[in-house]
Amino acid sequence: MLNKENGFMLPCRLPLPFDREAAFTVFALLLTLLLVYSNSFQGEWHFDDHHNIVDNRCVQVHNLDDLSQSFYGLTCDTADRRISRPLAYASFALNHFFSGTDVWSYHVVNFIVHLSSAFFLFLLIRLTLTLPPMREEYGSVAYPAALLSSFLWATSPLHVHAVSIIVQRMASMAGLGYVAALYFYARARTAQTVVGRMAGFTLCGGAALTAFATKENTAVLPLAFWLYDLFFLAGISAETRRRALKWSPLPLVFMLGLGLLYTDFSMERAVYESGVRPFSPLERLLTQGRVMFFYVSLLLYPIPSRLTLLHDIEVSRSLFDPWTTAAAIVGMALCVLLAVVRARRYPLLSFAILFFLLNHLVEGTWIPLELIFEHRNYIPSMFFFVPVALLMIRCLDYFSYRPGLQIFMAVGFALLLASQGYTTFERNDIVRSDLHLWLDNVQKSPDLSRPRINLAKHYYEAGMYEQAYRELTRAEKSGRDTNLRQIGLASYGLGIYYLYQVNDLRLAEKKFNETLERIPGYPAAIIGLVRIALKEGKIDQAWRLLEGYSPDRRYNRQMTSTRALVLLKKGDPQGALKSAMKAIALEWDNPEPWQVAGQAWRQLDQMQQSLACWEKSQQLSPANPRTLLALVELYDQLQVKPALTRTAIRCLVVKGDGGLDEWLSRLARDSGDAAYEVNPQMLERIIRRVIRSELAR
């Protein structure tokens, strides 16, 4: 039977010359995680992925000599640039260097990081349970407890976002560095030789630097060292407590120093003063007590219906609004009191409580971040499942005298693990698709604006304009989000709808201005106003709008491309060509700057260069009617007859069932914000001549 005496080990053992337990754990974790994350490797870009990776020029390096630009995160091109999460952004830059924006390689790295974190967690827990203060009670079950704990942690559905949403590699990489640092610290403190201690502390320092260089919430690691030393290396006693209090200023000073290094107080103050957050620092602090208990409930009861990307949580306006605020604060105080008072009797439970709260300290206080994200539990939950695993093992041991009952319980625990793994698999199936992610979020948080805004984007891109309009209207009307600037994106989306689907320039202008009220200087809204001015023939007004905002946005792709278009309309083909080339360098697969470049070369009488640009535009957007018509005119001028015939026939296919003259006239009327201005009489004459000639053959 499985019991403490045989360490809950099966009788078969392979005669391997290395750490069999670690080898089996790696193999089992690899197979299990491949199974539950098998559907995540083709997951699409989500949410902050675009801002931090896809659209972030700082990580788009073309040779490894430029890797250092990624150390500045999002600010490598700004005057006030500062190093930010350098290791995380460098890893994104390396991914981009080797595979561009192909998501598969990013997901592979995320998976390896998570697997490594789970393995180091196993090593840390196993070592912890065999340390002198723990050995007598837990030494015999150190391996099964560590194995079970690491499996419960690694397969938890709460970590899906940290693993499957690419940008959240910041959380998982920080977790890897954090748990590795703790493990090497324990190895160094228990080493019997000077060389062993030096190697352990060197590896600990390297892992700690990895954590610090990845995410700011790891600043509490020095206090984690201090707690770990007190609970598991020195052991809880009156003497060790006095000694720990004596040395406590050292990790506190180190942590505060890191906090000062990371924190931009002026920016935090500006966020609150600007009204971006619908809560004050005190209200955020009060709310976090309820958030902590919600996290615990998710860890213990992670059913699919309770998991989502953006949770809708009520802000605590006072101690009793809602009343659960006071209850949560009292509950947290009682948990801390229990952990301190009963530390000697229940060291693992006490440490797990303090470790959980300590590692929520940075993101769970008054700093003006979002109120709640599931991925924030990646580090705090690392010791959460140790008491759970020990309780399961104790149950199996208690019923060892009843084989049938023990087998029943073992099967029950196995089904529990399988159920958790399946929930993780199911959650990954939702997260891999951006459309499904937001559909799921709208269903579970129907009053939040941001999920509806992101869902509307998918509807619009699919041509479902009325559905997009409905979602944007509800999002704007609700106005409920923990980042009130996001509501401006609903106004922007409505502006785009009115501009291109309804052709109501006044309503579109109103919505773009409302966007700028919420998001001052938002480039896309400025471009919307520029487009309206161009449609109305107000080229000077369009130029003034750009000049007022564009100097600080020289690397914004949309702004650079729009600047090129306005310069073309102003009659400056040289300037338009220069800006178009910059836009192409920033986003080569956007057809608009190629169109501007093509028309600029044409105005400069460089027809071959113009033709090359327009043909490139057609490759990127084969059914664009203006591109086809521009090519018809160029092919006719250059007497490229086969291409002219082919393109003229293509124009007839694209125009649909209406008349040719009506189609050309409609395009001519709407040429204000287009690089190529349609001449309907000339183009109709060319196309009809080509078609007659082809029919005559």
N, C-alpha and C positions, 0 to 999 in steps of 0.2 A: 504494500500500500504506500501511497505518497504521504509523507509526513516530515516533520522537522529532522528526524534522525537521519533520513536519507537525502535530506536537502531538497525534497520534492523533485528528485532526478529520476528519470527512467533508467532501468538497469543496464541498457546497452550503451557502451561508451567506445568511441573510436580512438585508437592509439595514435593520436596526432602529436607531433613534436612542438606544438605551439599552443597558445591560449584557446582551448577548444570552445570555452563559453563565449569568448569574444567572436570567434570565427562563426559559430552558429548564429549568434545574434546578428552579425552583419548580413549573413546569408538570409536569415528569416526576415529581417527588416527590409532588405532589398526586395525580396519576393512579395512581401505584404504591401509595401508602399507602391511597387510597380502595379500591383493589382488595383489598389484603391485610387491611384493617381493615373492609371493608364489612359483615361479619357481626357487628360488635362494638357497633353503635349502640343495639341493644335489649338489651344485656347486663344481667343482673339485679344487684341489690345483693349484695355478697359480704362475708363475713369482717368486717374492721374498718370497712366502710362503715356498718354499722348503728350502731356505737358513736360514730363520728365525725361522721356526717351524719344518718341517718334518725332516730335517737333522741337526737340532740344538740340540746337546746333553744337552745344558744348560737348556732347557725347558722340557726335558724328565725326569721328577722326578718320582720316584717310591714310595716315601712316603712324607708326607707334611713337615717333618723335613728338607727335602732338598730343600724346596721352595725358600730359599734365594739364591741358586745358579742361579736361573733365573734372579735375579736382575742385573746380569752382562751381560745380553743380549747375545752377541756372544763370549764373552771373558772370560767365567768362567774357562776355562782350560789353559789360556795363562798367561805368566809371567807378562804382562802389563795389567792385567784385570782392568776394571773400571766399575762402575755402569752406566747403560745405559737404559733409558726408563723402569725402574723397574716395574712399575705397568702394563704396556702393556705386557711385557714378563711374569710377574707373572700370568696374566690372561690366557696366552697361556699354561703355565705350569699346571695350574689348569684344563684347558680343557683336556690336555694330560693325566693328572693323572686319570681323571674320564672316559675318552673315547678314549684314544690313538689317533690315526690319523683318527678316524671317523669324517668326515667333518660336519655332521649334527649338533652336539652340538656346534661347533665353529660358525656356521651360526646363530644358535638360539641366542647365546650371542651377536653377531654383530647386529642382528635385535633388540634385547631388548635395546642395547645401542642407536641405531638410534631412536627408538620410544621414549626413555627417553629424548634424546636431543631435539626432536621435541616438546615434552610436555613442557620442561623447556623454550624453545624458546617462546611458546605460553604464558606461565606465565609471562615471562620477557616483551614481547611486550605489553600485556594487562596492566601490572603494569605501564609500561613506559607511555602509552597513558593516564593514569589517574593521573599522577603526576601533581602538581600544574602548572608548566609552559606549560603543554600539555593539561590539562583538559578542558579548555574552548573550544578549537577548536576540539579536538579529543575524549574527554571523552565519548560522546554519541555513538561513533562507536568503542570504544576500543575493545569490545569483537569480533564483526565480523571482524575487521581489523586484530586482533591477530590471529583469527582462520584461516582466508584466507591466511595470511602471512606464518603461520606455515605449512599449507597444501602445498602452493606453494614451500616452501623450502624443506619439507620432501619428496615430490614426484619428485623433480628435477632429471632428468637423470644424471646430473653431479655428483651426490652422489652415483651412483651405485657402482663404484669401492671402495669407502670408506666403503660401507656396504657389498657388495657381494664378494670382494676379501679379504680373511680372514686376511692377515697381515695388511691390512689398517684399522683394528680396532684401530691401533695407532692414526689415524686421527680422527675417530669417538669418541673414548674414550676421547681424548684430547678435542674435541668439547663439549662433555657432561660436563666435568669438567669446561670448560671455560664458557659455558652459565649458568650453575648452579651457578658458582661463581659470575657472574654479577647479577643474579637474587637475590641471598642472600645478595649481597652488597646493592642493591636497597632497599630490605626489611629492612636491618639493618639501613640504613640512614634515612628511613621514619618511623621507629618504634617509638611509643609514650612512651614506657617504657624502663627502663634500662635493664630489663630481655630480652625484645624483641630485643634490640640492641645487647646485648651480644650473644644471640642465633644466630642472623643473622650474626654477624661477625665471630662467631665460625664456622658456616656452610660454610660461604664464604671462610674462610681460609682452611677448609678441602677440599672444591671443587677445590680451586686454587692449593693446593698441589697435588691433583689428576691430574690436567691438567699438572702441571710442571713435574710430575713423569711419564707422558705418552709420551709427544713429545715436542721437543725443540721450536717449533714455538709458543708455548703458553707463551714464555718469554715476549711478548708484552702486556700481560694481565694488568700489573700495569698501562700502558698508556691508556688502554681501560677503566679502572676504572676512571682515570682522565678525559677522554673525556666524559664519561657518566655523571659524576658528573657535569661537566660544562654545558652540553647541556640540561639535563633533571632534575637534582636536583636543581642546582643553577639557571639555566636559563641564556640565553645569554644576557648580558648587558655589558656596559663599566666597571662597578664595578666588576662583576664576572670574566670578562676576566683578569683584573689586578690581582685579587686574584688568579686565576688559574695559571697565569704566575709566580706568587710568589712561588706557591707550586710545579710548574712543575719539578724542579730538583729532587724532591723525587722519583716520579715514573721512571724518566729517570735513576737515579742512581740504583734503584732496577732492572730495566730491563737490564742495562749494566752489573750489577753484575751477573744476571742469564746468560746473554750471555757469560761472561767470564767463568762461571762455566761449561757451555755446550761445549764451543768451544775449539777445539784442533788446534791451529794455525799452529803447525808444520805439522800436517797431511794435512791441507788444502793447505799449501804451497807445500807439497810433491806431492799432486794430480796434481796441475798445472805444477810443474816442471817436473813431470814424463811424461807429454804429454798424460795423460789418457783422458783429455777433449780436444775437437777440438776447444776450444775457450779460450780466456784470461779472467781474472776477469773483465776487462773493457768491453769486448765484451759481456760477460754474462749480465752485468748491462744494457748495451744498448739494448740488446734483450728483456729484461723483460718489457719494455714499450709496445712493440707490443704484448707480451704475455698477459698483463693485459687487453688490448682491445679485444683480442681473447677470453679470459675468459668471459668478459661481453657479447660478441656476443653469446657464447654458452649458457649462463644463459638465455638470452632473446630468443634465437632461437635454441633450443636443438633438432634438427631433427636427426634421426638415422645416416644419411650419414656423419654427422660432428663429431660423437662421436667415439673415439677409445682409446685404452690403451696407445700406443706410437705415439704421433703426430710428424710429420716431419715438423719442423719449421726452416727456414733459419736463420743462425746466423748473427747478425748485426756486420759488420766489422768496420763501422764508422757511423757517424751521418747520412750520406747520402747513405749508402750502406747496405741495400736498403733505398730508400728515405723515406719509411714509418717509419723508426726509428725516424727521427727528428719530423715527424708529430705526432707520438705516444707520444714522450716526451713533445712536446708543448701541446698536448691534455691533458695529465696527469696534467701538470702545470696549465692549464686553469680550470680543474675540481677541483683541490685543491684550486685555487684562488676563484672559485665560492662558494665552500663549506665554506671558511673562510668569504668572503665578505657578503654572503647571509645567514649566519648562523642564524641570528635573525628571518628573514622572513621565511626561509625554514629549520627549525632545523632537521627534520627527514631526508630530502634529504641530507643535509650537513653531518649529522652524518653517514648516510649510505655510502657516498663516502669516508669519512675519515676512517671509520671502515674497509671498503673493502681494501683500500690501506695499512692501518696499519697492518692488519693481513696477508698481503702478504710480509711484510717487511723482515722476516727472510728467507723465501724460494725464494724471488724475488729480491735478491741483488747479491752480488759477490760470495757468498758461492758456492763451486764447486759441486752443486747438478745437477741433470738432469734439463733441461731447462723448461719442462712443464709436468704437470700431472693434470688431471681433479680433483682428490681427494683433491688437495690443496685448493679448494674453499669451503671446508666443513665449516670452521669457517668464513672466509671472507664474505660469502654470507648470513650470518644469518640475517642481516638487509637489504639485497639487495631487498627483495620482499615487505618490508613494504611500501615504496612509491608506488610500483605497486599495492598493495592491496588497498591502500587509493585512488588511482586514479580510480580503478574499482568501489569502493563504491561511490565515488563522481559522477561518471557517472550514477550509479543507482539512486542516490538521485536527480540528475539534471533532470532526465526524470521521476520522480515520478508522475508528472502531466499527463503523457501519459502512462497508464497502459500497453497497448499493446506493446509499444516500450520498456518499462522497462522489460517486460517479455522476449521480444526478446533478449535484452542485457544480461539478467540473464542467459538465455539458452545458449547464446554465450560464456559467461564466464565459465559456467559449462562444455561446450564442450571443452573449452581450457584446463581446469583442467583435464578432462578425457583424452584428447589427450596427455597431458604431462605424465599422469599416464601410458597410454598405451606405450608410448615411453620408459619409465622406465622398464615396463614389458618386452618389446621387447629386450631392451638392456641386461636385466638379462638373457634372453633366450640365448643370445650369450655368455655372460660372464660365465655362469655355466659350459660350456664345454671348456676345454683348447684348444682343436683342433679348435673349432669354433672361439674362441677368436683370435687365431693367423691367421686363414684364413681371418677373418674380418680385422685384422690389416694389413695384406699383401695387401689386396684389396684397403684399404684406404691410406696406406703409402708404395707404392710399391718400393720406392728407399731405404728404411731403411733396414739395415742388420739384426738387432736383431729379428724382427718378422719372417723373413725367416729362421733364425737359429733355432728358436723354432718350427716352422712348420716342418722343416726337421727332427727334433727329433721324431715327431709323425709319419712321413712317414717311418722313419727307423724302429721304433718299430713295425709298421704294416707290415714290410717286403717289403715296396715299395721303394726299394733301389735306383732305378734310379731317382725317384722323389725327394728323399732326396738329392742325389748327385747334381741334378739340382738346388735346392734351396740353398744348401751350396755354390756351385760355384758362383751363382749370388750374394749371401751375401758377399763372400770374394772379388769378383771383385768390387762390389759397394763400400765397405769400408765406408759406411755412417752410423754413429751413434754418439750419444753424449757421449758414453763411448767407446773409441777406443779399449779397451781391449776385448770388446765383439766380435770384428772381429776375435780375436784369437780362439774363440769357433767355428767359421766356419772352420778354419784350422784344429782344433782338430777333428771336425766331419768328415772332408775329410780324415784325418789320419785313423780314425776308419773304414771308408768305404774302403780305400785302403788295410788296414790290414786284414779285415775279409771277404770282398766281392771280392776283386780283387786279394788278396794275393800278393801284390806288396810291399815288405818290404822296399825297398828304397824310394818309394814315400811316404809311411806311415811315415817313419823316418823323411823325409823332412818336412812333415806337422806338426808332433809333435814338431820338433825343431822351426818351425815358430810360433807355439802356445806359446812356452816358451819365444820367443823373445817379444811377446806382453803381455803375462801373466807370468812373472818370477815365477818359483816355482809352477806352476799349477800342482796339484797332478795327475790329470787324464792323462795329457800329459806325465808326468814322468813314470806313469804306462804303457802307450803305448810303450815308449822306452824300458822299462823293458821287456815287452812281446816280443818285437822284438828280444832283446838279448837272451831271453830264447828259442825262436823258432830257433835261430841260434846256440844254445848250448853254448853261452857265459855267463855262470852262474856268473863268477867273475865280469864281466862288469855289469850284472844286479844288483848284490849286491852293487857295487860302486855307481850306480845311486840311489839306495834306501838310502844308508848311507849318500849320499850328501844332501838329502832333507828331510828324514823322521823324524829326531829328534824333530822338531817343530810340527810334525803332528801325535802325538801319538794317537789322538782320531779321525783321519781320517779313515773312514771305509774301503775305497778302498785301502789305503796305508797299513793298518794293515793286510788286507787279502792277499795282494800281497807280503808283507814281509814274511808271513807264507809260501806261495808257494815257494819263493826263498830259504828260510831256508830248506824246504823239499828237494829241488833240490841240495842243498849244502851237503846233507847227515846229517842234524841235526834234527832228528825227535822230540827230546825234545823241542828244540827252536821253531820248526814249530808248535808243539802242543800248546805251550804257546801263540804264536801269534794268532793262529787260535781261541783259546778260547777268547782272547781279541776281535777279530773281531766278533765272534758270540755274545758276550755281547753287542757290539755296533749295530749289525744288525743280529738278530737271523734268519731272513727269507732269508738270502743270502746263496744259496747252496754251493758256492765255499769254504768258510772256513770249512764247514762240510766235504767236500771232502778231503781237506788237512788234517783235523783231522783224518778222516777215514784212510787215507794212512799212516799218522804218527803212529797211533796205530798199524797198520799192520806191519810196519817196526820194531815196538817194540814187536812184537809177541803177542799182546793183541787183539786176533781175535774177541771176543765178543764186545769189545768196538769199534773196527773198523766197525763191522757189524752194530752196532747201529747208528754210524755216517753216514754210507753210506745209510742206510734206511731213515734217516732223510733227507738226500740230495734228495732221490727219492721222498719223500713227497712234497718237495719244488719245484722240477723240474722233474715231472714224465717221461718225454720223453727224458731226457738227456742220450745220448748213452753211454758215459763213466761211468756214474753212474750204468747203467744197466749191463755193462760188468764187472765192479768191483764187483757187487753183484753176478754175475754168478760165478766168480772165488772164492769168499768167501763162497757162498752156497755149491759149489763143495767141497771145503776144509773141511767145517764143516758138510758135508753130510746132508744138509737140503733139502731133495729131492723135496717136493711139491713146495717150494719157488723157487728152482733151475729150475724146469720145467716151472713154471709160468713166470719167468724172461727170460728164454731162448726163449720162444715163443714171449714174448714182444719184445725182440731184433730183431726177424725176422720181426715183424710188423714195428718197427721203421726204419729198414734199407731200406725199400721200395722195388722197383723192381729189383735193381742191385744184383749181386752175393754177397754171404756172405764173401768170401775171399777178393773180391775187396773192400767191405765196411770196413772190419777190417784193411786191408793194408792202406787205406786212413787215418783212424783214427790213426794208428801207426805212419805214417809219420808226423802227425801234433800233436805229443804229447809233444813237447818241453815246452809249457806253460800250460800244464795240470797236475793236481795232479796225475791222474792215467795214466800210460803209458801202452798202449795196446800191448799185446803179441799175434799177430794174429794167429800163429800156435796153441798155447795152447788153446785159446778161441774158435777157429773154431772146434778143436777136441772135446771140452766139449759140445758145442752147438749141433754139429751133433750127438754126442752120446745120448744126452738127447732127441733129436727129433726122432732118430731111435727107442729108447726105448719106447717113447710115441706112435709111429705109430705101433710098434709091439704089443702093448696092444689092 
